Amino acid sequence: MSMVNKGDSTLPIGSLLMKHKPIAVKRKFASRPIYKVALMVGDASAAIVAFILGLWLAGWSNFLWNDAGLVAGFFILSLTTIAFFQTYHLYSYHYLFSRKTHLESLGKSFCWSTLTLILILFLFNTANLWEDNFYIFVDILLVGTVVFLILSRYLWRHLLDFLMAFGIAFFIVGMTGLTCTEGIPVFMANGLVISICFSLAVILISIVRITLVHVVFNKWLRRHFRRQVAVAGSNSEADRIVRYIVDHNAPFWVVGTVGPKSNCGLKNSLGKGFLGELDKLPNIVSQFKIDDIIITDEDIDKPTLVSVLEFCTSAGINAWFPPKLLPIINIKLLHDNFCGLTMFRLCSQKNTWLFSKIKHAFDALITFPMFILQLPLFLLIALAIKLESPGPVFYRAQAVGKNGRIFTMYKFRSMKVETGHEIHKDYVTKLIKGEITNGAGADKPLKITDDPRITRVGKLIRKLSLDELPQLINVLKGDMSLVGPRPCLPYEFEVYQDWYKRRVSVRSGISGLWQVTGRSEVSFEDMILLDLYYIYNRSFTMDFNILFETIFVVLGKKGAY
């Protein structure tokens, strides 16, 4: 690990970084969300004006103002035009500087909005059929859902878009039915009128966006919207990224490099200066008003890397790094975009308290019906365990939860009773200390595969990952979440390095990023990094992706022993 001298002692860089409290940096105009507010107001205004204009041209405007509920429903309908703008990053700083990328994203968003409007028209025009053939529609919906889930494995990138389109369509139809006192008006189900309104909205929104983004922001006010960037590293990757920013005239200003003095220059970066060593990072951020840090140093050790990332997220700075720095992360699931470059981003977690509360409520809402539906399976597994070997149905383990709190974790018993934990304790201790690795066999699981303590029923339920079903009880009790780092046992926690222990800063989960990307085939340190990546970037979208991927991991029996 890189070391620095301070007084008479020598301290790791990571320790020095962690001694600094989060700093309040006065940001430049570039980092303020003024452009986002301006774009959102412009988009919404253009959509509403276009729909009102379309209604007037079609001769239906007199019907609109007779019902306040209808007015509200019509305005919501008009905003469907821009419903997918956030999904396609049309308010993201990294997608707006390129005219081609911006227009492509705009076109994709309008395509999904078109599908949503088609669904709305379909639901309006088949209302009577729904009432007369309710059970047939339910059967079609169930079959369609199964088929969709199968197909979504190959079209997974569009899964959320499909669900969002259906959700918006049902919401608008439901709200219109509730708020309109005189029944649903004819023009709400008139395809021609809606098509005219939508076409006008596409044209007007495109004109407003091109003017704001490519004229006002990217030409007239461009210098006010550049973000300050520092590069932690001076290798060829750093040089490539800096050259890309300069050549593509991206809205960033590379201030200089951070790292060891012995290797601080960039070959082709137009003379970017050396700002200081990593232990000076808090002062550098404050002095140069850094908004983003790009980490490219492949020789940085993992504890220092984690310390740098944690400092950046606590100080409200975006930390970016290329895929080769952490090749274990599944790019399909997690990649981000840095002005056209595929990179990973860690950002500061805002409103974490609110997110945790909503996540807890969501877990309970989803888990309770799952638990009820799986009670027959619970009884069947319990009966099989009892018939094969004497002992309790459940295995109760003391596990380390959020902030180091001990809780009782439930699993179906898959081992013979009174067999002890010495085999597992010895193995996992060596694994944590790095004494067990894949070696030459890259696909060899880092897990005990032929444990003599496991029963025949235990082997089956482990292979199908059914032994962990009772952890739904832990979710309902609030000890665990559906998604999060896997809980560890106390004797594992005792041999953790300090930076490992940051994985217990959130509630443990039944499934997690490690399960869907590497499971038993990655090293322990890589597993920790995956957990930390989830903690830094957790969101409902990521949770949904992980839960969805978990289905196929379980069906494929990946990493289960």
N, C-alpha and C positions, 0 to 999 in steps of 0.2 A: 504494500500500500504506500501511496505517496505520503511523505512526512514533511512537517514544517517545524522549525524551531520557534519556540515562544518562551522567552525567559530562559530558565535553566532546564526546562523540560522539553521533550519531544512528543508532539501530539499528532494523531492522525488528522488528515484534512477533514474527514467526515465528522470527527468530534468537534472540530472548530466550527464547522458550518452549523451543527446542531445547537451550539451554544448561542447562536444569534437568534433573537426573537424575530418574528415576521416584521418586516419593515414597511412603513407606509410611504410609498413612493408617489410623488406628485406626477401623475401621468400627463403626457402631452395630449393635445387635441385629437391626435390620431387614434388614441385608444378609447376615446369616449364613444358611446353608441349613438352619436348624433346621426350618422349616416343611416343606421338601422331604423331609427325612428322616422327619419325623412322618407325612406323607402317604404316602410310599412304604411305610413299615412298616405303616400302617393299611390300605392297599390290599391288600398282599400277605397280611396276616393275615386280612382279611375274605374274600379269595378262597379261601385254603386251608381255612379253617373252613367256608365255604359248601359246598365240594366234599365235604369229609368228612361234613358233615351230610346232604348229598344222597345220598351213598353209603349212609349208615346208614338213611335213610328208605326207600331202595330195597331194603334187605336184602342188600346186597353187601359190607358192611364186613368180613366175615370173610375175604374173598378178598384184601383189600389187604395185610394184615400178614404174609402168608406169604412174600413175596419183597421183599428190600431194593431190588432194581432196580425193581420195580413201584412201590414207595412213591415213589422218586425221580421216575419217569416220571409218576406221578399228580400229584405236586406241581407239576411243570413244566406239565402239562396245565391245572391250575387257574390258573396264572399267565398263561395265554393270555388270560384275561378282561381283564387290564390291560395287554396287550402294546402297545396303541396309545395308551396314556395320554401317553407322551412325545411321540408324533407329533402329537397334538391339544392340545399345550401345557397339559396338565392338572397340570403342576408349575411352570408359568410364573407369575411374580408378576403379570403383566399380564392374565391371563385369569381369575384367581380372585376378584377383588373384585366382579365382576358376577355375580349369581345366574343371570341368563338365559344369559349367555355360557358360564358354567361348566356348566350343565345341558345346553346344546346340544352342547358339546364332549364331554361325558360320553356323551350319546346316540349321537353319531357314532362314538365309540371302541367302544362296545358293539356297534354294527352291524358294524364290521369284525372284531371278535372273534367274532361269530356266524358270519360267512363263514369265518373260519379254522377254527372248530370243525366246520362243515359239510364243509370240505375234509378235515379229519382223519378224520371218520366215513366219507367217501367212499373215502379211501385204505385205511382199515382193512377196509372191506367189499368192496373190489375187488382185494384182494391177489392172489387166485387168477387173476382176469382179467388182471392185469398180467403174471403169469408165463406164462399161456397165449397171450396176444396181445401180446407185448412190442413187436414191430415196428409193429403197428397203432397202439399207444399212442404210440410215438415219432413216427410220421407225424402223428397227431392233434396231438401236442404242438408239432411244428414249424409246422404250419399255424396252430394257435391262437396261437403266438407272433407270427407275421407279422401276423395279423389284429389281435392285441392292440396291436402297435406302431403299426399304422395308426390304430386307434381312439384310442390313447393320445395322439395328436396333439391330439385334441379333448377328451380327458378327462385331460389331462396332470397335473392336480392330484392325481389318484388313482393315478397310475402306481406310485409307491413303495409305496402302501398295498396294491395288488394283489400286487406282488412280495413284500412283507413277509408278507402272508397266506399265499401259496404257500410261501415259505421256512420259516415257522414250522410249517406243516402237515407238510412233508416232514421237518423236523428232529425233531419230536415222534414221528412214526411211526418214523423211523429209530432214534431213541434208545430207544423202547419195545421195538423188535425186538432191539436189542443188549443191553439190560439185563435183560429178562425171561427167566429161565432156563427157565421152563416154558411158553413160548409166550405170545402176546398174550391176556390175559384177555378173557372175553366182554363184561364191562361197559365196557371201553375202546372197544368198537365198538357199544355199545348206545345208540341215539339217545335213547331215553326217559330213561335214567339220566343221560347227559351233559346233556340238556335241563333236567332237574330241578336238577342241580348248578349249571349256568350261570344259571338263573333265580334261584336262591337267592343266587348271587354278585352278580348285578346289584342285587338288593334290598339285601343287606347292605353292599356297597361304597357304594351311593348314600347309605344312612343314615349310615355312617361319614364320608363326604366332606362331606355337608351339615353334620354336627355340627362337624367339625374346621374346615372352611373358613368357613362362614357364621355359626357361633356362636363358636367358640374364637378363630379368627384375626381375623375381620372385626368382631367385637363386643368380646369380652373383652380381647383383646391387640392391638387395632388400632393403638393409639398406639405400641406397640413395633415395629410392622412398617412404619411409614412410612419411605420412602426420601427422602433430601435431594436436591433438584433445583435446579440453577441454569439460567437461560435466557440464552443468548448472543444478545442482540437485543432490540429494544423496538418492533418493528413490529406491524402488525395480526395477522400470523400468530402472533407470540409472545403477544399478548393473547388470541387465540382459543384457543390451547392451554392457557394458564394458566386461563382461564375454564372450559374443559372439565374440567380436573382438579378445580377447586373445585366445579362444579355436579354432577359425577358422583361426588363424594366418593371419588375414586381414592386408592389407598394411597401418596400422595406428598405431600411438603411442599415447596412452592416457596419457596426461601430468598430469592431475589432475582434481579437481572439483572446481566450482565457485558457491558461494551462501552464505547463512547465516552461521555464525560460529557455531551457536547452533546445526546445523545438517549437518556436513560436511564430514562424513565418508561413505565409501561404504563397504558393508559387505564382498563381495567376489571379489574385484577388484584388488587383489594382492598389496594392500598397496598404492593405488594411493593417492597422497597428496592433501592438500587443498591449492588452489592458491590465494584465496582472495574473497572478497564480490563483488556483481554485479557492484557496483559503481566504482570499480577498474578495470573493464573489459578492457578499452582501454590500460591501463598500462600492464595488464596481456598478452594481445594479442601481444603487442610490445616486451615484455620481453621474452616470450616463443615461439615467432614466430608461433602463432596459425593459422592453415589453416582452421579448421572446428570447429564449436561449436554445441554440441548436447544438446538440451533443453528438460529436462524431468520433471522439477519442476511443478507439477499440481497445486500448491498453488500460483503460480506467478500471480499477477493481470494483467489484460489486458493492461492497459496503459504502465506498465513496460515491459511486453512481447513485445509490439509493438516497444517501444524504443530500446530494445535489438536487435530486428530483424532489425530495421532501421540502427542501428549502424553497425551491421554485414554486411549488404548489401552495405553500403556506404564505409566500410573499405575493401571490397573485400573478405569477409570471408563467407563461406557456413554455413548457419544456418539450422540444422536438428531438427525435432521434431516428435515424434511418433503420430499416428492417434488419440489416446485418449486425447491428449492435445487440439486438435481442432476437435472434432467428427462431426462437421457440414459439414466438407469438404467431398465431394463425392469421395471416394477412387477410384471408377471406372474411374473417369475422370482425377484425378490429382496425383495419388501416384507416388512416386519415389522409388529408390532402394539404400539402404546403405549396400553394401556388402551382399545382400541377405535378408536384413530386409526391410519390407514395412515401409517407412517413408516419410515425406514431407520435401521438401528442398526449402529454399529461397536463391537465389544467387544474386550477384551484377549484375545490369543491365549495359551491355557494349553497346556502340554505340547507346544510347537511342535516340540521335538526328536523326541518320540515320534511325533507326527503325520507329520513329514517321513519318518521311517524306514518307517512303515507305508505311507505314500503311495508311497514308492520301491518297496517290495516289491509293492504292488498294481499299479503301472505295469508292472513286469517280468512279473508273472503274467498280465496282460491282453495286453500287447504281444507276447510271444513267440508265442502261438498265432495272433494277428492277422498277424504277420509271415510265419509259415509258410503260412497260408492264402492270403496275397496274393502269394506267390512267382510263380505263373503270370502274374499281372497285371504284376508287376515285369518279368518277362522280355519280355512283349508290349510294354510301354512302351519298354524298352531297345532292342528291335529296331526299333521305329518311329523312335526318335531317331537310331539309327545309319544307317538307310536314307535319312533325309531330309538330314542334314548331317553332315559329318565332325567328329570331336571326341569327347570323353569322354561317357559316359552320365550321369555324376553331375556336378553343380556343387557344388564345395566352397568354402564361404564361411567366413571367420573371423568368428565372432559373439561377442557379449558375453553371458556367462551369469551364474550366481549369484555375487553379490558381486564382479562385474566380471571374473570369470575368463574368458579367451579359450578358445573351443573351436571345433572344425571342424564346421560344420553341413552336412548333406547334403540335396540336393534333386535332382530330375531336371533335367537341363539343358534349358531352354526357350528359350535364346537362341543366336544364332550365336557362334562362338568369336572371341576377340580383339576384342570390340566395346567394351570399356572400361566404366567405371562412372560416367563424368562426368554422363550424363543423369540417372541415379538420384540421384547424390550432390548435384547442384545442386537437383533437385526436392525431395528430402527435407530438405535444409538449409533451404530456404525454408519448407517446411511446418512444421518444428519451430520456426522463428523467428516463425511466425504470418503470414508474407507471402503464404500461399496459403490462401484460405478458400472456403466454398461461395458466399458472396455472396447474390445473390437466388435462386439455384437451390438450394433446400434439399436436393434429392435428388441433386445432382451428386456423384459419388464423388471423394474426395480421394486420388486415385491416378492414376498414368500409365496411360491407357487405350489409347493407340495408339502403343505402343513399336515403332519400326522394327527393333529388334534381335531381336524374338521370331519364332521359326519357326512354321510352320503346326502342327506337332505340339505345339510349346510353347504356342501359343494354346489348343489343345484341352485339354491337360492342366491348364493354368491355369484354364480355364473350369470344369473338373470338380474343381479342387483336388487333382488327382492328383500334381502336381509336388512336393508336400510329403510324400508317402508314405515316402521314404527317411529321414525324420526319426524313424521308428520305430527305426532303428539308433541314433540319438542317445539315445532313451529307454532302450534296452537297455544302452547304455554308461554311463548315469547323467548325461549332460550336460543332458538335457531331461526334461520330464514330459509326460504326456498333456494335462494342463490347467495353464495358467499364463500369465503375460504373454509375448507374442511376443518372441523374441530380437532385439536390435538389432545393427547393424554398428558397428565401431569409430568410423568417421567420423560416424555419427549420435550416438554416445555423447559424442563430444568437444564437441558443441554443445548438449548437454543442460543445462538449468538444474539447480541442486542438488536441488530437490524432484522433478524428473523421475527422478533416479537411484535413488530408492527403489524403483522397479519391478524392479530387479535384486537385491532382497534375498531372492528365492526363485528356484527353478529355472524356467527358461523353459518354455513349453508349446507343443505343436502346435496346440491350440485354447485359447480363453480367453473371458473375459467380453466382451471387445471384439468378437470374431468373431460372437457370437450376439446381440448387442444393437445394434451399430452398424456394425461392420466398416469399410468404406471411406467411410462417409458421415458420420463425426463428425470434429470438429477434433482436432488432435494433443493438446491439453490435455485434452479430454474423454476421449480414449483413455487417457491417463495416469491420470485419475481413476478410470476403470473398472478399470484394473489395480490401483490402490491399494485400491479397494473390495474386490476379490477377495483381495488380500493380507491385509487386516484381517479378513475374514470367511470365509476359506477353510475348507471342511469337505468331508467325503466326500459329503454330500448335495448341496452346491453343485457339486462336481466331476461328480457323476452327472447333474445337471440340465444342465450345460454340455455334456457329451458327448452327451446325448440331443438337445439343441437343435441341436448341430453337424450331426447327420445331416440335419435338415431345411434347415439353412442351405446345406449342400453340395448337396442335391438341388434346392433352389430357385435355386442358383447366385448367391446373394446376395453382392454385393460382389466377385465373382471376375472378374479381367481379365487 
